[in-house]
Amino acid sequence: MADLLREEEIESKLVEVEWDREGDELVRDWKFEDFDEAIAFVNRVAEAAEEANHHPDILLHGWNKVRLSLANHSAGGLTEADFDMAKVFDGLG
């Protein structure tokens, strides 16, 4: 199981990514030009998540908005793997 990050580590890592913290999760919202672009993004996220075996919660809302939430549920909070995946997803948007 992955080690949970300490509060200080989480705060310093938040500066490195375009994500916000909500409780024990990292969250980020994207807005796309249209529904097709939003779905294409979701598909890219799904491929990357499967490859890494680290899956976000995905919310497609409106017709062009996507919210991703990341946490290491088995560890019970945020780990290095969550921040690594956040950076991967940042590159897909």
PDB file of N, CA, C and O in Angstrom:
ATOM      1  N   MET A   1       0.844  -1.178   0.000  1.00  0.00           N
ATOM      2  CA  MET A   1       0.000   0.000   0.000  1.00  0.00           C
ATOM      3  C   MET A   1       0.891   1.244   0.000  1.00  0.00           C
ATOM      4  O   MET A   1       1.954   1.261   0.622  1.00  0.00           O
ATOM      5  N   ALA A   2       0.446   2.269  -0.698  1.00  0.00           N
ATOM      6  CA  ALA A   2       1.188   3.522  -0.779  1.00  0.00           C
ATOM      7  C   ALA A   2       1.113   4.279   0.532  1.00  0.00           C
ATOM      8  O   ALA A   2       0.126   4.198   1.262  1.00  0.00           O
ATOM      9  N   ASP A   3       2.180   5.020   0.816  1.00  0.00           N
ATOM     10  CA  ASP A   3       2.225   5.817   2.037  1.00  0.00           C
ATOM     11  C   ASP A   3       1.459   7.117   1.858  1.00  0.00           C
ATOM     12  O   ASP A   3       1.588   7.791   0.836  1.00  0.00           O
ATOM     13  N   LEU A   4       0.663   7.461   2.857  1.00  0.00           N
ATOM     14  CA  LEU A   4      -0.036   8.743   2.855  1.00  0.00           C
ATOM     15  C   LEU A   4       0.962   9.879   2.990  1.00  0.00           C
ATOM     16  O   LEU A   4       1.962   9.770   3.700  1.00  0.00           O
ATOM     17  N   LEU A   5       0.675  10.966   2.299  1.00  0.00           N
ATOM     18  CA  LEU A   5       1.511  12.156   2.426  1.00  0.00           C
ATOM     19  C   LEU A   5       1.113  12.938   3.674  1.00  0.00           C
ATOM     20  O   LEU A   5      -0.053  12.956   4.068  1.00  0.00           O
ATOM     21  N   ARG A   6       2.101  13.581   4.284  1.00  0.00           N
ATOM     22  CA  ARG A   6       1.828  14.462   5.417  1.00  0.00           C
ATOM     23  C   ARG A   6       1.263  15.785   4.893  1.00  0.00           C
ATOM     24  O   ARG A   6       1.426  16.115   3.718  1.00  0.00           O
ATOM     25  N   GLU A   7       0.607  16.527   5.760  1.00  0.00           N
ATOM     26  CA  GLU A   7      -0.018  17.808   5.383  1.00  0.00           C
ATOM     27  C   GLU A   7       0.970  18.736   4.683  1.00  0.00           C
ATOM     28  O   GLU A   7       0.638  19.352   3.670  1.00  0.00           O
ATOM     29  N   GLU A   8       2.185  18.836   5.224  1.00  0.00           N
ATOM     30  CA  GLU A   8       3.182  19.737   4.639  1.00  0.00           C
ATOM     31  C   GLU A   8       3.544  19.292   3.223  1.00  0.00           C
ATOM     32  O   GLU A   8       3.732  20.126   2.337  1.00  0.00           O
ATOM     33  N   GLU A   9       3.641  17.993   3.014  1.00  0.00           N
ATOM     34  CA  GLU A   9       3.964  17.465   1.696  1.00  0.00           C
ATOM     35  C   GLU A   9       2.836  17.759   0.711  1.00  0.00           C
ATOM     36  O   GLU A   9       3.090  18.144  -0.430  1.00  0.00           O
ATOM     37  N   ILE A  10       1.610  17.581   1.144  1.00  0.00           N
ATOM     38  CA  ILE A  10       0.456  17.850   0.287  1.00  0.00           C
ATOM     39  C   ILE A  10       0.446  19.315  -0.127  1.00  0.00           C
ATOM     40  O   ILE A  10       0.276  19.629  -1.305  1.00  0.00           O
ATOM     41  N   GLU A  11       0.627  20.205   0.833  1.00  0.00           N
ATOM     42  CA  GLU A  11       0.599  21.641   0.543  1.00  0.00           C
ATOM     43  C   GLU A  11       1.693  22.033  -0.445  1.00  0.00           C
ATOM     44  O   GLU A  11       1.450  22.841  -1.342  1.00  0.00           O
ATOM     45  N   SER A  12       2.881  21.479  -0.296  1.00  0.00           N
ATOM     46  CA  SER A  12       3.973  21.831  -1.217  1.00  0.00           C
ATOM     47  C   SER A  12       3.715  21.260  -2.610  1.00  0.00           C
ATOM     48  O   SER A  12       4.092  21.882  -3.603  1.00  0.00           O
ATOM     49  N   LYS A  13       3.091  20.107  -2.704  1.00  0.00           N
ATOM     50  CA  LYS A  13       2.812  19.492  -4.000  1.00  0.00           C
ATOM     51  C   LYS A  13       1.653  20.176  -4.722  1.00  0.00           C
ATOM     52  O   LYS A  13       1.596  20.150  -5.952  1.00  0.00           O
ATOM     53  N   LEU A  14       0.747  20.774  -3.994  1.00  0.00           N
ATOM     54  CA  LEU A  14      -0.370  21.476  -4.625  1.00  0.00           C
ATOM     55  C   LEU A  14       0.112  22.640  -5.482  1.00  0.00           C
ATOM     56  O   LEU A  14      -0.562  23.029  -6.436  1.00  0.00           O
ATOM     57  N   VAL A  15       1.262  23.190  -5.153  1.00  0.00           N
ATOM     58  CA  VAL A  15       1.834  24.291  -5.921  1.00  0.00           C
ATOM     59  C   VAL A  15       2.286  23.807  -7.302  1.00  0.00           C
ATOM     60  O   VAL A  15       2.350  24.594  -8.246  1.00  0.00           O
ATOM     61  N   GLU A  16       2.597  22.526  -7.417  1.00  0.00           N
ATOM     62  CA  GLU A  16       3.135  21.964  -8.649  1.00  0.00           C
ATOM     63  C   GLU A  16       2.066  21.566  -9.661  1.00  0.00           C
ATOM     64  O   GLU A  16       2.394  21.291 -10.815  1.00  0.00           O
ATOM     65  N   VAL A  17       0.808  21.530  -9.262  1.00  0.00           N
ATOM     66  CA  VAL A  17      -0.263  21.060 -10.142  1.00  0.00           C
ATOM     67  C   VAL A  17      -1.394  22.078 -10.199  1.00  0.00           C
ATOM     68  O   VAL A  17      -1.476  22.980  -9.366  1.00  0.00           O
ATOM     69  N   GLU A  18      -2.256  21.923 -11.182  1.00  0.00           N
ATOM     70  CA  GLU A  18      -3.393  22.835 -11.356  1.00  0.00           C
ATOM     71  C   GLU A  18      -4.653  22.263 -10.717  1.00  0.00           C
ATOM     72  O   GLU A  18      -5.752  22.423 -11.247  1.00  0.00           O
ATOM     73  N   TRP A  19      -4.495  21.612  -9.603  1.00  0.00           N
ATOM     74  CA  TRP A  19      -5.596  20.946  -8.910  1.00  0.00           C
ATOM     75  C   TRP A  19      -5.842  21.630  -7.574  1.00  0.00           C
ATOM     76  O   TRP A  19      -4.970  22.312  -7.036  1.00  0.00           O
ATOM     77  N   ASP A  20      -7.046  21.434  -7.053  1.00  0.00           N
ATOM     78  CA  ASP A  20      -7.407  21.918  -5.723  1.00  0.00           C
ATOM     79  C   ASP A  20      -7.606  20.716  -4.817  1.00  0.00           C
ATOM     80  O   ASP A  20      -7.782  19.588  -5.278  1.00  0.00           O
ATOM     81  N   ARG A  21      -7.575  20.977  -3.547  1.00  0.00           N
ATOM     82  CA  ARG A  21      -7.822  19.920  -2.568  1.00  0.00           C
ATOM     83  C   ARG A  21      -9.206  20.109  -1.982  1.00  0.00           C
ATOM     84  O   ARG A  21      -9.578  21.206  -1.566  1.00  0.00           O
ATOM     85  N   GLU A  22      -9.963  19.023  -1.954  1.00  0.00           N
ATOM     86  CA  GLU A  22     -11.253  18.989  -1.266  1.00  0.00           C
ATOM     87  C   GLU A  22     -11.217  17.784  -0.345  1.00  0.00           C
ATOM     88  O   GLU A  22     -11.383  16.646  -0.784  1.00  0.00           O
ATOM     89  N   GLY A  23     -10.999  18.044   0.930  1.00  0.00           N
ATOM     90  CA  GLY A  23     -10.874  16.949   1.894  1.00  0.00           C
ATOM     91  C   GLY A  23      -9.667  16.099   1.581  1.00  0.00           C
ATOM     92  O   GLY A  23      -8.545  16.600   1.525  1.00  0.00           O
ATOM     93  N   ASP A  24      -9.891  14.811   1.376  1.00  0.00           N
ATOM     94  CA  ASP A  24      -8.806  13.887   1.074  1.00  0.00           C
ATOM     95  C   ASP A  24      -8.703  13.595  -0.417  1.00  0.00           C
ATOM     96  O   ASP A  24      -8.210  12.536  -0.806  1.00  0.00           O
ATOM     97  N   GLU A  25      -9.162  14.520  -1.256  1.00  0.00           N
ATOM     98  CA  GLU A  25      -9.120  14.328  -2.698  1.00  0.00           C
ATOM     99  C   GLU A  25      -8.493  15.530  -3.392  1.00  0.00           C
ATOM    100  O   GLU A  25      -8.537  16.656  -2.896  1.00  0.00           O
ATOM    101  N   LEU A  26      -7.906  15.255  -4.557  1.00  0.00           N
ATOM    102  CA  LEU A  26      -7.515  16.299  -5.482  1.00  0.00           C
ATOM    103  C   LEU A  26      -8.633  16.413  -6.500  1.00  0.00           C
ATOM    104  O   LEU A  26      -9.153  15.396  -6.959  1.00  0.00           O
ATOM    105  N   VAL A  27      -9.013  17.629  -6.862  1.00  0.00           N
ATOM    106  CA  VAL A  27     -10.071  17.833  -7.852  1.00  0.00           C
ATOM    107  C   VAL A  27      -9.629  18.890  -8.865  1.00  0.00           C
ATOM    108  O   VAL A  27      -8.900  19.829  -8.545  1.00  0.00           O
ATOM    109  N   ARG A  28     -10.097  18.700 -10.091  1.00  0.00           N
ATOM    110  CA  ARG A  28      -9.861  19.705 -11.126  1.00  0.00           C
ATOM    111  C   ARG A  28     -11.007  19.653 -12.117  1.00  0.00           C
ATOM    112  O   ARG A  28     -11.515  18.582 -12.447  1.00  0.00           O
ATOM    113  N   ASP A  29     -11.409  20.835 -12.588  1.00  0.00           N
ATOM    114  CA  ASP A  29     -12.468  20.975 -13.577  1.00  0.00           C
ATOM    115  C   ASP A  29     -11.889  21.446 -14.903  1.00  0.00           C
ATOM    116  O   ASP A  29     -10.984  22.279 -14.943  1.00  0.00           O
ATOM    117  N   TRP A  30     -12.425  20.901 -15.981  1.00  0.00           N
ATOM    118  CA  TRP A  30     -12.091  21.316 -17.337  1.00  0.00           C
ATOM    119  C   TRP A  30     -13.367  21.733 -18.047  1.00  0.00           C
ATOM    120  O   TRP A  30     -14.440  21.194 -17.777  1.00  0.00           O
ATOM    121  N   LYS A  31     -13.250  22.693 -18.953  1.00  0.00           N
ATOM    122  CA  LYS A  31     -14.377  23.101 -19.795  1.00  0.00           C
ATOM    123  C   LYS A  31     -13.898  23.037 -21.244  1.00  0.00           C
ATOM    124  O   LYS A  31     -12.855  23.593 -21.587  1.00  0.00           O
ATOM    125  N   PHE A  32     -14.665  22.357 -22.085  1.00  0.00           N
ATOM    126  CA  PHE A  32     -14.288  22.143 -23.467  1.00  0.00           C
ATOM    127  C   PHE A  32     -15.235  22.877 -24.405  1.00  0.00           C
ATOM    128  O   PHE A  32     -16.292  23.354 -23.993  1.00  0.00           O
ATOM    129  N   GLU A  33     -14.843  22.958 -25.669  1.00  0.00           N
ATOM    130  CA  GLU A  33     -15.649  23.659 -26.667  1.00  0.00           C
ATOM    131  C   GLU A  33     -16.984  22.974 -26.909  1.00  0.00           C
ATOM    132  O   GLU A  33     -17.996  23.632 -27.153  1.00  0.00           O
ATOM    133  N   ASP A  34     -16.980  21.633 -26.838  1.00  0.00           N
ATOM    134  CA  ASP A  34     -18.219  20.918 -27.120  1.00  0.00           C
ATOM    135  C   ASP A  34     -18.195  19.537 -26.454  1.00  0.00           C
ATOM    136  O   ASP A  34     -17.215  19.146 -25.821  1.00  0.00           O
ATOM    137  N   PHE A  35     -19.291  18.826 -26.616  1.00  0.00           N
ATOM    138  CA  PHE A  35     -19.457  17.514 -26.005  1.00  0.00           C
ATOM    139  C   PHE A  35     -18.415  16.525 -26.527  1.00  0.00           C
ATOM    140  O   PHE A  35     -17.853  15.752 -25.751  1.00  0.00           O
ATOM    141  N   ASP A  36     -18.154  16.544 -27.837  1.00  0.00           N
ATOM    142  CA  ASP A  36     -17.174  15.619 -28.415  1.00  0.00           C
ATOM    143  C   ASP A  36     -15.795  15.782 -27.790  1.00  0.00           C
ATOM    144  O   ASP A  36     -15.121  14.792 -27.506  1.00  0.00           O
ATOM    145  N   GLU A  37     -15.371  17.028 -27.574  1.00  0.00           N
ATOM    146  CA  GLU A  37     -14.061  17.266 -26.956  1.00  0.00           C
ATOM    147  C   GLU A  37     -14.040  16.771 -25.512  1.00  0.00           C
ATOM    148  O   GLU A  37     -13.038  16.222 -25.055  1.00  0.00           O
ATOM    149  N   ALA A  38     -15.137  16.963 -24.802  1.00  0.00           N
ATOM    150  CA  ALA A  38     -15.209  16.497 -23.410  1.00  0.00           C
ATOM    151  C   ALA A  38     -15.101  14.979 -23.357  1.00  0.00           C
ATOM    152  O   ALA A  38     -14.381  14.435 -22.520  1.00  0.00           O
ATOM    153  N   ILE A  39     -15.816  14.295 -24.246  1.00  0.00           N
ATOM    154  CA  ILE A  39     -15.776  12.831 -24.266  1.00  0.00           C
ATOM    155  C   ILE A  39     -14.395  12.333 -24.691  1.00  0.00           C
ATOM    156  O   ILE A  39     -13.894  11.355 -24.136  1.00  0.00           O
ATOM    157  N   ALA A  40     -13.783  12.989 -25.660  1.00  0.00           N
ATOM    158  CA  ALA A  40     -12.438  12.597 -26.088  1.00  0.00           C
ATOM    159  C   ALA A  40     -11.459  12.705 -24.922  1.00  0.00           C
ATOM    160  O   ALA A  40     -10.603  11.838 -24.745  1.00  0.00           O
ATOM    161  N   PHE A  41     -11.583  13.764 -24.129  1.00  0.00           N
ATOM    162  CA  PHE A  41     -10.740  13.922 -22.953  1.00  0.00           C
ATOM    163  C   PHE A  41     -10.979  12.785 -21.958  1.00  0.00           C
ATOM    164  O   PHE A  41     -10.030  12.192 -21.446  1.00  0.00           O
ATOM    165  N   VAL A  42     -12.241  12.489 -21.692  1.00  0.00           N
ATOM    166  CA  VAL A  42     -12.575  11.395 -20.767  1.00  0.00           C
ATOM    167  C   VAL A  42     -11.946  10.088 -21.255  1.00  0.00           C
ATOM    168  O   VAL A  42     -11.426   9.313 -20.451  1.00  0.00           O
ATOM    169  N   ASN A  43     -11.990   9.843 -22.546  1.00  0.00           N
ATOM    170  CA  ASN A  43     -11.393   8.621 -23.082  1.00  0.00           C
ATOM    171  C   ASN A  43      -9.880   8.601 -22.901  1.00  0.00           C
ATOM    172  O   ASN A  43      -9.313   7.553 -22.592  1.00  0.00           O
ATOM    173  N   ARG A  44      -9.214   9.745 -23.089  1.00  0.00           N
ATOM    174  CA  ARG A  44      -7.762   9.812 -22.856  1.00  0.00           C
ATOM    175  C   ARG A  44      -7.440   9.565 -21.384  1.00  0.00           C
ATOM    176  O   ARG A  44      -6.478   8.869 -21.061  1.00  0.00           O
ATOM    177  N   VAL A  45      -8.247  10.136 -20.501  1.00  0.00           N
ATOM    178  CA  VAL A  45      -8.073   9.921 -19.063  1.00  0.00           C
ATOM    179  C   VAL A  45      -8.236   8.438 -18.739  1.00  0.00           C
ATOM    180  O   VAL A  45      -7.447   7.873 -17.982  1.00  0.00           O
ATOM    181  N   ALA A  46      -9.252   7.818 -19.309  1.00  0.00           N
ATOM    182  CA  ALA A  46      -9.511   6.399 -19.044  1.00  0.00           C
ATOM    183  C   ALA A  46      -8.331   5.534 -19.476  1.00  0.00           C
ATOM    184  O   ALA A  46      -7.937   4.619 -18.754  1.00  0.00           O
ATOM    185  N   GLU A  47      -7.771   5.815 -20.640  1.00  0.00           N
ATOM    186  CA  GLU A  47      -6.620   5.037 -21.116  1.00  0.00           C
ATOM    187  C   GLU A  47      -5.425   5.191 -20.187  1.00  0.00           C
ATOM    188  O   GLU A  47      -4.790   4.203 -19.821  1.00  0.00           O
ATOM    189  N   ALA A  48      -5.117   6.423 -19.806  1.00  0.00           N
ATOM    190  CA  ALA A  48      -3.981   6.666 -18.918  1.00  0.00           C
ATOM    191  C   ALA A  48      -4.202   6.033 -17.550  1.00  0.00           C
ATOM    192  O   ALA A  48      -3.274   5.478 -16.961  1.00  0.00           O
ATOM    193  N   ALA A  49      -5.424   6.115 -17.048  1.00  0.00           N
ATOM    194  CA  ALA A  49      -5.746   5.545 -15.735  1.00  0.00           C
ATOM    195  C   ALA A  49      -5.615   4.029 -15.754  1.00  0.00           C
ATOM    196  O   ALA A  49      -5.095   3.435 -14.810  1.00  0.00           O
ATOM    197  N   GLU A  50      -6.085   3.402 -16.825  1.00  0.00           N
ATOM    198  CA  GLU A  50      -5.971   1.945 -16.945  1.00  0.00           C
ATOM    199  C   GLU A  50      -4.506   1.531 -16.987  1.00  0.00           C
ATOM    200  O   GLU A  50      -4.099   0.570 -16.334  1.00  0.00           O
ATOM    201  N   GLU A  51      -3.722   2.269 -17.765  1.00  0.00           N
ATOM    202  CA  GLU A  51      -2.303   1.954 -17.895  1.00  0.00           C
ATOM    203  C   GLU A  51      -1.586   2.029 -16.548  1.00  0.00           C
ATOM    204  O   GLU A  51      -0.723   1.204 -16.248  1.00  0.00           O
ATOM    205  N   ALA A  52      -1.950   3.024 -15.743  1.00  0.00           N
ATOM    206  CA  ALA A  52      -1.305   3.219 -14.437  1.00  0.00           C
ATOM    207  C   ALA A  52      -2.006   2.453 -13.322  1.00  0.00           C
ATOM    208  O   ALA A  52      -1.496   2.388 -12.204  1.00  0.00           O
ATOM    209  N   ASN A  53      -3.167   1.872 -13.609  1.00  0.00           N
ATOM    210  CA  ASN A  53      -3.989   1.211 -12.597  1.00  0.00           C
ATOM    211  C   ASN A  53      -4.286   2.150 -11.416  1.00  0.00           C
ATOM    212  O   ASN A  53      -4.231   1.765 -10.248  1.00  0.00           O
ATOM    213  N   HIS A  54      -4.598   3.386 -11.779  1.00  0.00           N
ATOM    214  CA  HIS A  54      -4.959   4.397 -10.772  1.00  0.00           C
ATOM    215  C   HIS A  54      -6.077   5.242 -11.376  1.00  0.00           C
ATOM    216  O   HIS A  54      -5.834   6.076 -12.247  1.00  0.00           O
ATOM    217  N   HIS A  55      -7.293   5.021 -10.911  1.00  0.00           N
ATOM    218  CA  HIS A  55      -8.484   5.535 -11.571  1.00  0.00           C
ATOM    219  C   HIS A  55      -9.125   6.690 -10.812  1.00  0.00           C
ATOM    220  O   HIS A  55      -9.371   6.584  -9.611  1.00  0.00           O
ATOM    221  N   PRO A  56      -9.396   7.794 -11.507  1.00  0.00           N
ATOM    222  CA  PRO A  56     -10.087   8.913 -10.872  1.00  0.00           C
ATOM    223  C   PRO A  56     -11.591   8.703 -10.907  1.00  0.00           C
ATOM    224  O   PRO A  56     -12.094   7.875 -11.667  1.00  0.00           O
ATOM    225  N   ASP A  57     -12.299   9.448 -10.088  1.00  0.00           N
ATOM    226  CA  ASP A  57     -13.734   9.586 -10.279  1.00  0.00           C
ATOM    227  C   ASP A  57     -13.899  10.613 -11.393  1.00  0.00           C
ATOM    228  O   ASP A  57     -13.227  11.645 -11.397  1.00  0.00           O
ATOM    229  N   ILE A  58     -14.787  10.331 -12.332  1.00  0.00           N
ATOM    230  CA  ILE A  58     -15.005  11.202 -13.487  1.00  0.00           C
ATOM    231  C   ILE A  58     -16.459  11.656 -13.488  1.00  0.00           C
ATOM    232  O   ILE A  58     -17.380  10.842 -13.431  1.00  0.00           O
ATOM    233  N   LEU A  59     -16.646  12.967 -13.553  1.00  0.00           N
ATOM    234  CA  LEU A  59     -17.988  13.530 -13.648  1.00  0.00           C
ATOM    235  C   LEU A  59     -18.059  14.350 -14.932  1.00  0.00           C
ATOM    236  O   LEU A  59     -17.349  15.344 -15.082  1.00  0.00           O
ATOM    237  N   LEU A  60     -18.915  13.929 -15.850  1.00  0.00           N
ATOM    238  CA  LEU A  60     -19.207  14.695 -17.051  1.00  0.00           C
ATOM    239  C   LEU A  60     -20.512  15.424 -16.771  1.00  0.00           C
ATOM    240  O   LEU A  60     -21.542  14.790 -16.542  1.00  0.00           O
ATOM    241  N   HIS A  61     -20.476  16.745 -16.786  1.00  0.00           N
ATOM    242  CA  HIS A  61     -21.684  17.502 -16.461  1.00  0.00           C
ATOM    243  C   HIS A  61     -21.851  18.653 -17.432  1.00  0.00           C
ATOM    244  O   HIS A  61     -20.907  19.077 -18.099  1.00  0.00           O
ATOM    245  N   GLY A  62     -23.089  19.148 -17.493  1.00  0.00           N
ATOM    246  CA  GLY A  62     -23.376  20.080 -18.562  1.00  0.00           C
ATOM    247  C   GLY A  62     -23.176  19.314 -19.858  1.00  0.00           C
ATOM    248  O   GLY A  62     -23.389  18.102 -19.892  1.00  0.00           O
ATOM    249  N   TRP A  63     -22.790  19.962 -20.875  1.00  0.00           N
ATOM    250  CA  TRP A  63     -22.514  19.263 -22.134  1.00  0.00           C
ATOM    251  C   TRP A  63     -21.042  19.355 -22.514  1.00  0.00           C
ATOM    252  O   TRP A  63     -20.610  18.786 -23.517  1.00  0.00           O
ATOM    253  N   ASN A  64     -20.270  20.087 -21.690  1.00  0.00           N
ATOM    254  CA  ASN A  64     -18.870  20.282 -22.067  1.00  0.00           C
ATOM    255  C   ASN A  64     -17.925  20.394 -20.869  1.00  0.00           C
ATOM    256  O   ASN A  64     -16.810  20.896 -21.007  1.00  0.00           O
ATOM    257  N   LYS A  65     -18.356  19.936 -19.709  1.00  0.00           N
ATOM    258  CA  LYS A  65     -17.525  20.078 -18.508  1.00  0.00           C
ATOM    259  C   LYS A  65     -17.195  18.705 -17.920  1.00  0.00           C
ATOM    260  O   LYS A  65     -18.024  17.795 -17.888  1.00  0.00           O
ATOM    261  N   VAL A  66     -15.949  18.598 -17.457  1.00  0.00           N
ATOM    262  CA  VAL A  66     -15.475  17.359 -16.834  1.00  0.00           C
ATOM    263  C   VAL A  66     -14.792  17.711 -15.531  1.00  0.00           C
ATOM    264  O   VAL A  66     -13.995  18.647 -15.465  1.00  0.00           O
ATOM    265  N   ARG A  67     -15.112  16.949 -14.493  1.00  0.00           N
ATOM    266  CA  ARG A  67     -14.432  17.077 -13.205  1.00  0.00           C
ATOM    267  C   ARG A  67     -13.790  15.733 -12.893  1.00  0.00           C
ATOM    268  O   ARG A  67     -14.429  14.684 -12.968  1.00  0.00           O
ATOM    269  N   LEU A  68     -12.506  15.794 -12.540  1.00  0.00           N
ATOM    270  CA  LEU A  68     -11.793  14.608 -12.082  1.00  0.00           C
ATOM    271  C   LEU A  68     -11.504  14.757 -10.596  1.00  0.00           C
ATOM    272  O   LEU A  68     -11.174  15.843 -10.118  1.00  0.00           O
ATOM    273  N   SER A  69     -11.631  13.660  -9.879  1.00  0.00           N
ATOM    274  CA  SER A  69     -11.283  13.605  -8.451  1.00  0.00           C
ATOM    275  C   SER A  69     -10.323  12.447  -8.263  1.00  0.00           C
ATOM    276  O   SER A  69     -10.562  11.340  -8.746  1.00  0.00           O
ATOM    277  N   LEU A  70      -9.236  12.712  -7.560  1.00  0.00           N
ATOM    278  CA  LEU A  70      -8.206  11.704  -7.325  1.00  0.00           C
ATOM    279  C   LEU A  70      -7.974  11.518  -5.841  1.00  0.00           C
ATOM    280  O   LEU A  70      -7.902  12.486  -5.084  1.00  0.00           O
ATOM    281  N   ALA A  71      -7.859  10.277  -5.436  1.00  0.00           N
ATOM    282  CA  ALA A  71      -7.454   9.910  -4.076  1.00  0.00           C
ATOM    283  C   ALA A  71      -7.041   8.453  -4.115  1.00  0.00           C
ATOM    284  O   ALA A  71      -7.458   7.699  -4.993  1.00  0.00           O
ATOM    285  N   ASN A  72      -6.236   8.073  -3.177  1.00  0.00           N
ATOM    286  CA  ASN A  72      -5.853   6.673  -3.068  1.00  0.00           C
ATOM    287  C   ASN A  72      -6.753   6.055  -2.005  1.00  0.00           C
ATOM    288  O   ASN A  72      -6.435   6.080  -0.816  1.00  0.00           O
ATOM    289  N   HIS A  73      -7.875   5.502  -2.447  1.00  0.00           N
ATOM    290  CA  HIS A  73      -8.882   5.000  -1.516  1.00  0.00           C
ATOM    291  C   HIS A  73      -8.350   3.870  -0.643  1.00  0.00           C
ATOM    292  O   HIS A  73      -8.714   3.779   0.529  1.00  0.00           O
ATOM    293  N   SER A  74      -7.501   3.013  -1.186  1.00  0.00           N
ATOM    294  CA  SER A  74      -6.968   1.909  -0.382  1.00  0.00           C
ATOM    295  C   SER A  74      -6.041   2.417   0.714  1.00  0.00           C
ATOM    296  O   SER A  74      -5.936   1.798   1.773  1.00  0.00           O
ATOM    297  N   ALA A  75      -5.358   3.553   0.465  1.00  0.00           N
ATOM    298  CA  ALA A  75      -4.473   4.131   1.482  1.00  0.00           C
ATOM    299  C   ALA A  75      -5.235   5.056   2.422  1.00  0.00           C
ATOM    300  O   ALA A  75      -4.765   5.350   3.521  1.00  0.00           O
ATOM    301  N   GLY A  76      -6.411   5.517   1.997  1.00  0.00           N
ATOM    302  CA  GLY A  76      -7.218   6.379   2.851  1.00  0.00           C
ATOM    303  C   GLY A  76      -6.895   7.852   2.762  1.00  0.00           C
ATOM    304  O   GLY A  76      -7.132   8.596   3.713  1.00  0.00           O
ATOM    305  N   GLY A  77      -6.354   8.291   1.629  1.00  0.00           N
ATOM    306  CA  GLY A  77      -6.035   9.707   1.485  1.00  0.00           C
ATOM    307  C   GLY A  77      -5.147   9.951   0.288  1.00  0.00           C
ATOM    308  O   GLY A  77      -5.170   9.185  -0.675  1.00  0.00           O
ATOM    309  N   LEU A  78      -4.363  11.013   0.341  1.00  0.00           N
ATOM    310  CA  LEU A  78      -3.513  11.411  -0.770  1.00  0.00           C
ATOM    311  C   LEU A  78      -2.112  10.818  -0.648  1.00  0.00           C
ATOM    312  O   LEU A  78      -1.503  10.800   0.421  1.00  0.00           O
ATOM    313  N   THR A  79      -1.629  10.332  -1.796  1.00  0.00           N
ATOM    314  CA  THR A  79      -0.293   9.743  -1.872  1.00  0.00           C
ATOM    315  C   THR A  79       0.466  10.376  -3.032  1.00  0.00           C
ATOM    316  O   THR A  79      -0.090  11.165  -3.795  1.00  0.00           O
ATOM    317  N   GLU A  80       1.716  10.027  -3.151  1.00  0.00           N
ATOM    318  CA  GLU A  80       2.541  10.485  -4.270  1.00  0.00           C
ATOM    319  C   GLU A  80       1.909  10.081  -5.601  1.00  0.00           C
ATOM    320  O   GLU A  80       1.964  10.842  -6.567  1.00  0.00           O
ATOM    321  N   ALA A  81       1.316   8.901  -5.659  1.00  0.00           N
ATOM    322  CA  ALA A  81       0.693   8.414  -6.892  1.00  0.00           C
ATOM    323  C   ALA A  81      -0.429   9.333  -7.364  1.00  0.00           C
ATOM    324  O   ALA A  81      -0.623   9.488  -8.570  1.00  0.00           O
ATOM    325  N   ASP A  82      -1.165   9.941  -6.454  1.00  0.00           N
ATOM    326  CA  ASP A  82      -2.237  10.860  -6.837  1.00  0.00           C
ATOM    327  C   ASP A  82      -1.680  12.085  -7.542  1.00  0.00           C
ATOM    328  O   ASP A  82      -2.228  12.527  -8.552  1.00  0.00           O
ATOM    329  N   PHE A  83      -0.606  12.626  -7.020  1.00  0.00           N
ATOM    330  CA  PHE A  83      -0.001  13.798  -7.639  1.00  0.00           C
ATOM    331  C   PHE A  83       0.654  13.437  -8.965  1.00  0.00           C
ATOM    332  O   PHE A  83       0.631  14.239  -9.899  1.00  0.00           O
ATOM    333  N   ASP A  84       1.237  12.246  -9.065  1.00  0.00           N
ATOM    334  CA  ASP A  84       1.793  11.795 -10.328  1.00  0.00           C
ATOM    335  C   ASP A  84       0.703  11.690 -11.390  1.00  0.00           C
ATOM    336  O   ASP A  84       0.896  12.126 -12.525  1.00  0.00           O
ATOM    337  N   MET A  85      -0.443  11.112 -11.023  1.00  0.00           N
ATOM    338  CA  MET A  85      -1.550  10.979 -11.974  1.00  0.00           C
ATOM    339  C   MET A  85      -2.127  12.344 -12.334  1.00  0.00           C
ATOM    340  O   MET A  85      -2.507  12.568 -13.483  1.00  0.00           O
ATOM    341  N   ALA A  86      -2.196  13.248 -11.378  1.00  0.00           N
ATOM    342  CA  ALA A  86      -2.693  14.603 -11.666  1.00  0.00           C
ATOM    343  C   ALA A  86      -1.854  15.240 -12.759  1.00  0.00           C
ATOM    344  O   ALA A  86      -2.395  15.878 -13.661  1.00  0.00           O
ATOM    345  N   LYS A  87      -0.550  15.077 -12.691  1.00  0.00           N
ATOM    346  CA  LYS A  87       0.336  15.640 -13.721  1.00  0.00           C
ATOM    347  C   LYS A  87       0.100  14.980 -15.070  1.00  0.00           C
ATOM    348  O   LYS A  87       0.123  15.654 -16.100  1.00  0.00           O
ATOM    349  N   VAL A  88      -0.126  13.672 -15.077  1.00  0.00           N
ATOM    350  CA  VAL A  88      -0.438  12.973 -16.327  1.00  0.00           C
ATOM    351  C   VAL A  88      -1.727  13.536 -16.927  1.00  0.00           C
ATOM    352  O   VAL A  88      -1.772  13.861 -18.114  1.00  0.00           O
ATOM    353  N   PHE A  89      -2.763  13.650 -16.115  1.00  0.00           N
ATOM    354  CA  PHE A  89      -4.049  14.154 -16.609  1.00  0.00           C
ATOM    355  C   PHE A  89      -3.940  15.597 -17.061  1.00  0.00           C
ATOM    356  O   PHE A  89      -4.608  15.992 -18.016  1.00  0.00           O
ATOM    357  N   ASP A  90      -3.103  16.405 -16.389  1.00  0.00           N
ATOM    358  CA  ASP A  90      -2.885  17.789 -16.823  1.00  0.00           C
ATOM    359  C   ASP A  90      -2.390  17.837 -18.261  1.00  0.00           C
ATOM    360  O   ASP A  90      -2.759  18.729 -19.024  1.00  0.00           O
ATOM    361  N   GLY A  91      -1.558  16.878 -18.624  1.00  0.00           N
ATOM    362  CA  GLY A  91      -1.016  16.836 -19.980  1.00  0.00           C
ATOM    363  C   GLY A  91      -2.005  16.369 -21.037  1.00  0.00           C
ATOM    364  O   GLY A  91      -1.716  16.456 -22.230  1.00  0.00           O
ATOM    365  N   LEU A  92      -3.156  15.881 -20.624  1.00  0.00           N
ATOM    366  CA  LEU A  92      -4.145  15.363 -21.567  1.00  0.00           C
ATOM    367  C   LEU A  92      -5.229  16.359 -21.923  1.00  0.00           C
ATOM    368  O   LEU A  92      -5.974  16.151 -22.881  1.00  0.00           O
ATOM    369  N   GLY A  93      -5.328  17.452 -21.154  1.00  0.00           N
ATOM    370  CA  GLY A  93      -6.431  18.388 -21.295  1.00  0.00           C
ATOM    371  C   GLY A  93      -6.351  19.317 -22.440  1.00  0.00           C
ATOM    372  O   GLY A  93      -7.245  20.141 -22.630  1.00  0.00           O
TER     373      GLY A  93
END
